[in-house]
Every structure is written in C-alpha cells, then in structure tokens.
Amino acid sequence: MQELGITAIELLPVHAHLDEPHLTKNGLSNYWGYNTLSFFTPHVGYATRAAQDAGPTAVLNEFKHAVDALHGAGIQVFLDVVYNHTAEGGSEEPAYSWRGLGDQQYYRHDTHGNYVDVTGCGNSVNFADPQVVRMAMDSLRYWVTECHIDGFRFDLAPELGRDENHHFTRNHPFFVAVAADPVLQGVRMISEPWDVGAGGWQTGRFPTGWADWNDTYRDTVRNFWLSGQRTMARGGGGGNAARLAGVISGSADMFAPEGRTTLASVNFVTAHDGFTMYDLTAYDGKHNQANLENNADGTNDNHSWNHGEEGVSDNVARRTARAKTVRNMMATLLLSQGVPMITAGDELLRSQGGNNNAYCQDNQISWVDWKITPWRRAMLKTTKRLIAIRKTFLASQPSHFPARPEDVLLHWYGPEGLPMTPELWQTDGSRVVQVVLGSCGGEMVGTFVINGSNEPLTVTLPSLEELMTQAECATGYPAIRGTFELVLATDFELDERAGTQFTSGDECRVPAQSIAMFSLA
C-alpha cells in the first residue's frame, strides 16, 4: 500500500457478526461480515489464533495494534459500519440482542406491529428512536477513542436518516448529533447513499461534511469504457462523452445544489460487491453458482463487456484489449475530481471468476492472489504511476484546491484543440475530448486526452492563448510555460514516448480506446 501511494484504507465490517443460517447449512460463511451482532466488539474470527486463545482483551489489543501500525505507515483507517440492521434478521429468526431487549423500540414497525424492512435483511434499526441514536453515537465514539479510527463508511446510510414515518431527511437527529459531537470532529463520515426502501436513492443529498459513494460516477465510467465499446462493436455510435465529462468534473450537478464541493464525491468504478475491474472486461453476466443460490443473487445491472468472449481467454489480442480497458478505467478514476476509491486487487487485475456477489466466499474466489505475472506487473506499475501523477498534481495546487470551485480551472476541448461545442457534446459517437485542469495560483496544469473511439486520432493540443482567454482568476493565473510533457499513456506504444515534449498547438496521435496524460508546468 505504501508503494502504491495509498493514504487510507476502508475495512469491510470488523464488528462482531454471525453467519446466516442458510450459509451455515450450505457450509459457507459470511465473509464480508454485513450481519452485525455487536457494535462494540471486534470480530474474534479475524484475530490470530494466539489472540483468540488469550481472550477478548487480546483480540481488541491486536486490532488496536493493527490500526497503530497503519497509522505509523501514514495510512488512515476507516471502518465500514452496519447500523441499519442486526444479525437477528427477520421475525422468524432467533433473538440475540436488541430483539430480546426492546424489539418495538430498536426496530422499525408499521401500525400493525410488522417489521418495516428498508434494508432487504428482514429488520431495520429504528433511528427514529432517541435511544437508537444514542447507541450508534456511543459506538462511533468508542471506536474513535479506544481504537483511533479515522472515519466511517455507513452501509445503507439512508436508513439511518429516516424519521418516524420512514422518510429520509438530511436534518435527521442522527446527522445533527454526529455534526455536534466534539469527539467526532474531523472524523470522516462517508455514506453508502442508498437503501431499498421508498425514496432510498439519496446520492448527493447527505449533509455538508459528509462524503457519498457516487454510484452515478461508477455507472457512467463503466458505460463509456464498456457498454459504449460493446455498442460500437455491434455497429452503433457508442454515445458521447458528455456524461463522462460531468463525473470527471466532480458531479457538481449532484453535490453543488446542497452546498457541497467535489470532495463530497467518493468516486469508484468497483467496490466489494459487484465485479472486479478485470471481470468487468471479461464477463457479460454474473457467475455466482458457488454461492449455492441458483445464480439468483447479485445484480444483473453490471454495465460490463466481455470483449467478445465470456470468461478466461487464450486470445492475446483480446486479453490485451481487456487490460487496456482496465487501465482506461483506472486512469479515469485517478484523473477525476473527487476522492478516488480503489478496490484492493484491481491494481493486480484480480478476478473472481465472474462472481459479482462473493460475500460468502472465504476462499480463492475472493482472496487476492499476490503472484506477480507480467500482466499483473504491468497493471501494478501503471496504477503506481497514476497515483504518483495525481499526488504531484495536487501538491502543485493551492492548499484549498478544489474546495473553492471559483478557483478551479476546468476546460474542455475537441480533437482540433478548440473549445467543445454543444453539437459535439450531443453527437452520438463524439467520444474524443481533451480536458485541461488546474487552478488559479497553481504551479501545474494537467491535460488529458481521452480517445474513446475505435480509431487512432491525431489531436491538436490546446493553445495557451485559448486557455488563458478562458481562464477567469481573481488571484494569480497558473504559472505555466508553453510545453506539454507526455507523462503517461494507457496505450503501451504511445507510453514508450513518455517524457516527450510538445508545444501548444502541436499534433499528437492518440491510439484508439486510450488516454494520454500531459503536464503543463
């Protein structure tokens, strides 16, 4: 992680949890841990055997030491927390904790006394009750004060913001309590901004100070690099780059209306659930047979493309195309405004064999294979370079970048080096754009050429005169010269020319389905 340049990790749930009965019956386990038994206890099964044998205190201390070690390496630790339901599940399941202590208070019920389920797990914790809010706050404070946790990602977070009528409100007492609590000041709060209840999609609508997993970003990037390619392979235009430009720009249309900046957008292409980044390029459909649920579990809405062959392929050209598509998605993620989140193993082309819901697979399906093959080495190298480029760029910007949108310079150009027109933005098949990103007072400007077409294209790099004409800075303009230096290309042939310098207005041939990245300093 240090070599990659990772600055924070988000752990899947470490709270003590139980395996669901149907998994135990099938000889499986809840590998992800989204079935919480106790919000104040680390899961014993994740500790070493020595710590387990020594008892609960040793298990807790081992987790504390792990957090301290990560902090010592300069890596923050976020916990994925599941306050929306408990291991008790539906009404037919046994009582383990809250059901036995206060079922009517701790879980949502309708006027007939039946559970209101907005999580899909059979029961939903009742955050309309002040005692439930207090319990969650006590838990958060415990993990911060005792274990020095830096942030939390809230599973199915809209459930936590539903009132006594089960309606979501960003002014919910839980959100108010989090904002006001002195122990939680400066602690990162990240929402999974959807649940399965009415009005459950709330991306962009959480309170100021929170960040949201941006599912619109995920789907847009997948559509451009995967669904669009599939459409073109079948003779279609493949759409245009307008929506991609919107999410690269930080999804301002979603976050700005609530007074939030691009830092509120947690950008991701993959997460623990769903396909890995490589599997997005290798499978059109899910292959979850190992879960023993008749392949009925997991989403069918994957926005993936297998590049013409389902699953493992011995065709070198197809494998090469898949790997380049992965590099394109990773590059898009790292050049976008917002906070990038990478799923562990994507930097190594990790595959789950097409399983897009491996929650019960504590085996080779889910595990990261650390053996470095030439294909994986190339992807790892590219990911390291992309993260380093992002860090170098951010270090050259003012400390407030990009929290003050008025100081962000973000301009879009067509392949001829001229500003994009409404016609180009709206034309099906117009999939070649250039973006220039910098800030007022910055020391570096980045230029990215995205060629999402199936043909190599010679583009004209934007003129500095055009750029400075468009820039509006109340403070100093960026300190830039007239030289574009190629720093990375997702096409290996062009990438061999990294370090080559171009002058404003020069032409550069960018291969099909690739990204070229330039620094302008």
Buried (B, 14 or more C-beta within 10 A) or exposed (E): EEEBBBEBEBBBBBBBBBBBEEBEEEEBBBBBBBBBBBBEBBBEEBBEEEBBEBEBEBBBBBBBEBBEEBEEEEBBBBBBBBBBBBBBBEBEBEEBBBBEEBBEBBBBBEEEEEBBBBBEBBBBBBBBBEEBBEBBBEBBBBBBEEBBBBBBBBBBBBBBBBEEEBBBBBEBBBBEBBBEBEEBEEBBBBBBBBBBBEBBBBBBBBBEEBBBBBBBBBBBBBBBBBBBBBBBEEEEBBBBBBBBBBBBBBBBEBBBEBEBBBBBBBBBBBBBBBBBBBBBBBBBBBBBEBBBBEBEBBEEEBBBBBBBBEEEBEEEEBBEBBBBBBBBBBBBBBBBBBBBBBBBBBBBBBBBBBBBBBBBBBEEBBBEEEEEEEBBEBBBEBBBBBBBBBEBBEEBBBEEBBEEBEBBBBBBBBBBBBBBEEEBBEBEBBBBBBBBBBBBBBBBBBBBBBBBBEEBBEBBBBBBEBBEEBBEBEEEBBEBEEBBBBBBBBBBEBBEEBEEEBEBBEEBEBBBBBBBBBBBB
